[in-house]
Amino acid sequence: MTRRLVPLALLAALVTVPATAAAQDTQTTPTTTPTTPTPTTPASPAPTTPTTPAPARPPAATVRLQLLHVGSGGVLAGQRWVVRGTVRPYAAGQRASVRFYRGGRKILVKGVSIRPQSGVGRFELGFTTSTPGRVTVRASHRATAELGTAVAKAVRVNVLPLSATPGTRGLAVRVLQQELSRLGYVVGQRGLFDDRTARAVLAFRKMTGMARTTVANAEVFRRLARGQGSFHVRYPSHGRHVEADLTHQVLALIGAGGRVEHLYPLSSGKPSTPTVLGSFHVYMKEPGTNAHGMLDSSYFIRGYAIHGYAEVPVYPASHGCLRVPPPDALSIYNWVRLGTPVDVYYR
């Protein structure tokens, strides 16, 4: 049998396999086993510390002080005066502390309530001291949840002694004159303890049974403050008239309404030549000075007259007339009219 020979070229082509194909044939497809995913638990958030909000700061406050019943020169010892405070803004339930100092030493501390008035907070505190000297007043409000701390500017008051003597000036003299004038006593130049004011003090001392001097000491001021020394009209029905109170040695000019208009010291008849008592009317007026030294005379019976004279002691010393100090004589003369009733009596 004849064998057919395969050409070498063809044989080579048959046995030669592309590398890529061989690789593909021999490559093993890996088998993957499906895995079930493990469920994950969500992470819990980290615990947080709660933050407390900072407390709100209370609103800022201001305190201002003013003084009531205090004159430009101060106050008199024993006279009541008032410290008034204004607090802004107002908050309910607040208090202020008011402190008083004399010579750097604390003499009083007082807590006061702050109350609403006209949209702001106010407080008031009265104060009295009988010790002369300078008093310093301070006030403050301590911070609360509703209102901040506030400190007022200090105020100062001069407390003056209760005393006035002829020739002096000042607050004590003005107060003295004001109180005497309110009762009808005739005073002089405002703020000056002049001779006319001294005579008013003398008349007041006569009316209150004090020593008959012209010194206004603390007792005079105290009696004035208590309303003593007023002249009680005995004959108010006599209308506009004159009353001579020989017990107290004073002369009162009474207005038509029965009110004391003017009050003067006088000196009536001494025991050997007493002044006639009773109710009379002015029948004659004699201006100027006569031969007996009588100045601006208003006669009410016979030779008895109201007149000025050089000597007017604090006790009865005349020949029966009603002597008044020469500086007051003309004022009295001009006030008295012909026919004016004159009542002379002892109380």
C-alpha positions as CSV (number, residue, x, y, z in Angstrom):
1,M,0.0,0.0,0.0
2,T,1.2,3.3,-0.9
3,R,1.5,5.9,2.0
4,R,0.8,9.4,1.1
5,L,3.3,11.8,2.7
6,V,2.1,14.9,4.2
7,P,4.1,17.8,3.2
8,L,6.2,19.2,5.9
9,A,4.8,22.6,5.6
10,L,1.3,21.4,6.1
11,L,2.4,19.3,9.1
12,A,4.0,22.2,10.6
13,A,0.8,24.2,10.1
14,L,-1.2,21.6,11.8
15,V,0.9,21.2,14.9
16,T,1.5,24.9,15.4
17,V,-1.2,26.4,17.6
18,P,-1.4,30.1,18.3
19,A,-0.1,30.8,21.8
20,T,-3.1,32.9,22.6
21,A,-5.5,30.1,21.6
22,A,-3.6,27.6,23.8
23,A,-3.7,29.9,26.6
24,Q,-7.4,30.4,26.2
25,D,-7.9,26.7,26.2
26,T,-5.8,26.0,29.2
27,Q,-7.1,28.9,31.3
28,T,-9.3,27.8,34.2
29,T,-12.3,30.0,35.0
30,P,-12.1,30.5,38.7
31,T,-15.3,29.6,40.6
32,T,-16.4,32.2,43.1
33,T,-18.5,31.1,45.9
34,P,-21.1,33.8,46.6
35,T,-20.7,35.3,50.1
36,T,-23.6,36.5,52.1
37,P,-22.9,40.0,53.4
38,T,-22.7,40.4,57.2
39,P,-25.2,42.9,58.4
40,T,-23.6,45.9,60.1
41,T,-25.1,47.5,63.2
42,P,-25.2,51.3,62.7
43,A,-22.8,53.1,65.2
44,S,-24.5,54.9,68.0
45,P,-23.6,58.6,68.2
46,A,-21.2,59.5,71.0
47,P,-23.1,60.9,74.0
48,T,-23.0,64.7,74.2
49,T,-23.0,66.8,77.4
50,P,-25.9,69.3,77.3
51,T,-24.6,72.9,77.5
52,T,-26.3,75.3,80.0
53,P,-26.8,78.8,78.5
54,A,-24.9,81.5,80.5
55,P,-27.3,83.5,82.7
56,A,-28.2,86.9,81.2
57,R,-26.6,89.9,82.8
58,P,-29.0,92.2,84.6
59,P,-29.5,95.6,83.0
60,A,-27.2,98.4,84.1
61,A,-28.7,100.8,86.6
62,T,-28.1,104.4,87.8
63,V,-29.0,106.0,91.1
64,R,-29.2,109.8,91.7
65,L,-29.7,111.6,94.9
66,Q,-31.4,115.0,95.7
67,L,-32.1,116.7,99.0
68,L,-35.5,118.1,100.1
69,H,-36.0,120.9,102.7
70,V,-32.4,121.9,102.6
71,G,-31.5,125.5,102.0
72,S,-28.5,126.9,100.3
73,G,-26.7,127.2,103.6
74,G,-27.7,123.8,104.9
75,V,-30.2,122.9,107.7
76,L,-30.5,123.6,111.3
77,A,-29.8,121.1,114.0
78,G,-33.0,119.2,114.8
79,Q,-34.6,120.2,111.5
80,R,-36.0,117.3,109.5
81,W,-34.8,116.9,105.9
82,V,-35.3,114.3,103.2
83,V,-33.0,112.3,100.9
84,R,-34.8,111.3,97.7
85,G,-33.3,108.8,95.2
86,T,-34.1,108.1,91.6
87,V,-33.3,104.6,90.2
88,R,-33.3,103.9,86.4
89,P,-34.6,101.6,85.1
90,Y,-37.3,100.5,87.5
91,A,-37.5,96.8,88.5
92,A,-40.0,95.4,91.0
93,G,-38.8,94.1,94.4
94,Q,-35.6,96.1,94.6
95,R,-34.1,97.9,97.6
96,A,-31.5,100.6,98.1
97,S,-29.0,101.2,101.0
98,V,-28.7,104.7,102.3
99,R,-25.7,105.6,104.5
100,F,-25.0,108.8,106.6
101,Y,-21.5,109.8,107.7
102,R,-20.2,112.6,109.9
103,G,-16.5,113.3,109.9
104,G,-15.8,110.0,108.1
105,R,-17.7,108.0,110.7
106,K,-20.8,106.1,109.7
107,I,-23.7,107.2,111.9
108,L,-26.7,105.5,110.2
109,V,-27.4,102.8,107.6
110,K,-31.0,102.3,106.3
111,G,-32.4,100.0,103.7
112,V,-35.4,101.4,101.8
113,S,-37.7,99.9,99.2
114,I,-37.6,101.3,95.6
115,R,-41.1,102.0,94.3
116,P,-42.4,103.0,90.9
117,Q,-43.3,106.6,90.2
118,S,-43.7,108.2,86.8
119,G,-41.9,105.3,85.0
120,V,-38.8,105.3,87.3
121,G,-37.9,103.9,90.7
122,R,-37.9,106.2,93.7
123,F,-37.1,106.0,97.4
124,E,-37.2,108.6,100.2
125,L,-35.8,108.7,103.6
126,G,-36.2,111.4,106.3
127,F,-33.3,112.4,108.5
128,T,-32.8,114.5,111.6
129,T,-29.8,115.2,113.8
130,S,-29.3,117.6,116.7
131,T,-25.5,117.6,116.3
132,P,-24.0,120.4,114.1
133,G,-21.5,119.4,111.5
134,R,-21.2,118.2,107.9
135,V,-23.2,115.1,107.0
136,T,-22.4,113.1,103.9
137,V,-25.0,110.9,102.3
138,R,-24.3,107.9,100.1
139,A,-26.7,105.4,98.5
140,S,-26.3,102.2,96.4
141,H,-28.2,99.3,94.9
142,R,-26.6,95.9,94.9
143,A,-26.9,93.7,91.8
144,T,-29.8,91.3,91.6
145,A,-31.1,89.1,88.8
146,E,-33.3,92.0,87.7
147,L,-31.1,95.0,88.1
148,G,-27.4,95.7,88.1
149,T,-25.2,97.4,90.8
150,A,-25.5,101.2,91.0
151,V,-23.8,103.7,93.3
152,A,-25.0,107.3,93.6
153,K,-22.7,110.3,93.8
154,A,-22.5,111.4,97.4
155,V,-24.3,114.6,98.6
156,R,-23.3,116.7,101.6
157,V,-25.4,118.8,104.0
158,N,-24.2,121.4,106.5
159,V,-26.0,121.0,109.8
160,L,-25.9,124.4,111.6
161,P,-26.2,125.1,115.3
162,L,-29.5,126.4,116.7
163,S,-28.3,129.8,117.8
164,A,-28.4,133.4,116.5
165,T,-27.2,136.6,118.2
166,P,-27.5,140.3,117.2
167,G,-25.2,141.2,114.3
168,T,-25.0,137.7,112.8
169,R,-26.2,136.5,109.4
170,G,-27.0,133.2,107.8
171,L,-29.5,130.4,107.6
172,A,-30.3,130.4,111.4
173,V,-31.2,134.1,111.2
174,R,-33.4,133.5,108.1
175,V,-35.3,130.7,109.8
176,L,-35.7,132.7,113.0
177,Q,-37.1,135.7,111.1
178,Q,-39.4,133.5,109.1
179,E,-40.9,131.8,112.2
180,L,-41.2,135.1,114.1
181,S,-42.8,136.9,111.2
182,R,-45.4,134.0,110.8
183,L,-46.6,134.8,114.3
184,G,-46.8,138.6,113.6
185,Y,-43.5,139.7,115.2
186,V,-41.9,142.5,113.2
187,V,-38.4,141.6,111.9
188,G,-35.8,143.5,110.0
189,Q,-33.6,142.9,107.0
190,R,-33.8,139.4,105.8
191,G,-30.9,137.2,106.8
192,L,-29.4,139.9,109.2
193,F,-30.0,139.8,112.9
194,D,-30.5,143.5,113.2
195,D,-32.0,145.6,115.9
196,R,-35.6,145.2,114.7
197,T,-35.1,141.4,114.7
198,A,-33.6,141.6,118.2
199,R,-36.7,143.4,119.4
200,A,-38.9,140.7,117.8
201,V,-36.9,138.1,119.8
202,L,-37.4,140.1,122.9
203,A,-41.1,140.3,122.4
204,F,-41.2,136.5,121.7
205,R,-39.3,135.8,124.9
206,K,-41.8,138.0,126.8
207,M,-44.7,136.1,125.4
208,T,-43.2,132.7,126.2
209,G,-42.1,133.6,129.8
210,M,-38.4,133.3,129.0
211,A,-35.6,135.6,130.2
212,R,-36.1,139.0,128.6
213,T,-33.0,139.2,126.3
214,T,-32.4,139.4,122.6
215,V,-30.5,136.2,122.2
216,A,-32.1,133.5,120.1
217,N,-30.7,130.3,121.6
218,A,-31.7,126.7,120.9
219,E,-34.7,127.0,123.3
220,V,-36.1,129.9,121.3
221,F,-35.9,127.8,118.1
222,R,-37.5,124.8,119.8
223,R,-40.4,126.9,121.1
224,L,-40.9,128.4,117.7
225,A,-40.9,125.0,116.1
226,R,-43.6,123.9,118.7
227,G,-45.8,126.9,117.7
228,Q,-45.4,128.8,121.0
229,G,-45.3,132.5,121.3
230,S,-48.5,133.3,119.4
231,F,-50.6,136.2,120.6
232,H,-54.2,135.3,121.4
233,V,-56.6,138.1,120.5
234,R,-58.9,138.9,123.4
235,Y,-61.4,141.1,121.5
236,P,-61.7,139.8,118.0
237,S,-65.2,141.5,117.7
238,H,-63.5,144.9,118.0
239,G,-62.4,144.6,114.3
240,R,-59.3,146.6,113.5
241,H,-57.9,147.6,116.8
242,V,-54.9,147.7,119.2
243,E,-54.4,145.4,122.2
244,A,-51.9,146.1,125.0
245,D,-51.1,143.0,127.0
246,L,-49.5,144.4,130.1
247,T,-48.8,140.9,131.6
248,H,-46.4,140.1,128.7
249,Q,-45.5,143.8,128.0
250,V,-46.3,143.6,124.3
251,L,-48.4,145.7,121.9
252,A,-50.5,143.9,119.1
253,L,-52.0,145.6,116.1
254,I,-55.1,143.5,115.1
255,G,-56.5,143.4,111.6
256,A,-60.2,143.6,110.7
257,G,-60.4,139.8,110.5
258,G,-59.2,139.4,114.1
259,R,-55.7,138.3,113.0
260,V,-52.4,139.7,114.5
261,E,-50.7,141.9,111.9
262,H,-47.9,143.3,113.9
263,L,-46.5,142.6,117.4
264,Y,-44.0,144.8,119.3
265,P,-42.4,145.0,122.7
266,L,-43.6,147.8,125.0
267,S,-43.1,149.3,128.5
268,S,-46.2,150.3,130.4
269,G,-46.7,152.4,133.5
270,K,-44.6,151.6,136.5
271,P,-46.3,150.6,139.8
272,S,-46.4,154.2,141.1
273,T,-48.0,155.5,137.8
274,P,-49.8,152.5,136.3
275,T,-51.4,152.5,132.9
276,V,-55.2,152.8,133.0
277,L,-57.0,149.6,132.0
278,G,-60.1,149.3,129.8
279,S,-61.3,149.8,126.2
280,F,-60.8,153.2,124.6
281,H,-60.5,154.9,121.2
282,V,-57.8,157.0,119.8
283,Y,-59.1,160.6,120.0
284,M,-55.9,162.6,119.0
285,K,-52.7,162.0,117.1
286,E,-49.6,164.1,117.5
287,P,-46.7,163.5,115.0
288,G,-43.0,164.2,115.8
289,T,-41.5,164.7,119.2
290,N,-43.2,166.9,121.9
291,A,-41.7,168.6,124.9
292,H,-41.9,165.5,127.0
293,G,-39.9,163.5,124.6
294,M,-42.9,161.6,123.3
295,L,-42.5,160.5,119.7
296,D,-45.4,160.1,117.2
297,S,-48.1,159.9,119.9
298,S,-51.6,158.4,119.6
299,Y,-53.8,159.4,122.6
300,F,-56.5,157.1,123.8
301,I,-57.6,158.6,127.1
302,R,-56.6,161.9,128.7
303,G,-52.8,162.2,128.5
304,Y,-52.2,158.5,128.0
305,A,-50.8,157.6,124.6
306,I,-49.0,155.1,122.5
307,H,-45.7,156.7,121.6
308,G,-42.1,156.2,121.0
309,Y,-39.6,157.0,123.8
310,A,-35.8,156.9,124.2
311,E,-36.0,154.4,127.1
312,V,-38.1,151.3,126.7
313,P,-36.9,148.8,129.3
314,V,-38.1,145.2,129.5
315,Y,-40.3,146.0,132.5
316,P,-43.0,148.7,133.3
317,A,-41.3,152.0,133.6
318,S,-43.4,154.8,132.1
319,H,-45.7,157.4,133.7
320,G,-48.7,155.5,132.4
321,C,-48.3,155.7,128.7
322,L,-47.5,152.7,126.4
323,R,-43.9,153.2,125.3
324,V,-42.5,151.6,122.2
325,P,-39.0,151.7,120.7
326,P,-38.4,154.9,118.6
327,P,-37.7,152.9,115.3
328,D,-41.2,151.3,115.6
329,A,-43.1,154.5,116.6
330,L,-43.8,155.8,113.1
331,S,-45.0,152.5,111.8
332,I,-47.4,152.2,114.7
333,Y,-48.5,155.8,114.4
334,N,-49.3,155.3,110.7
335,W,-51.3,152.1,111.3
336,V,-53.4,153.7,114.1
337,R,-56.3,156.0,113.0
338,L,-58.5,158.4,114.8
339,G,-61.2,156.3,116.4
340,T,-59.2,153.0,116.4
341,P,-60.2,151.0,119.5
342,V,-57.4,150.4,122.1
343,D,-57.8,147.6,124.7
344,V,-55.5,147.6,127.7
345,Y,-55.5,144.7,130.1
346,Y,-53.6,142.1,132.2
347,R,-54.0,138.5,131.2
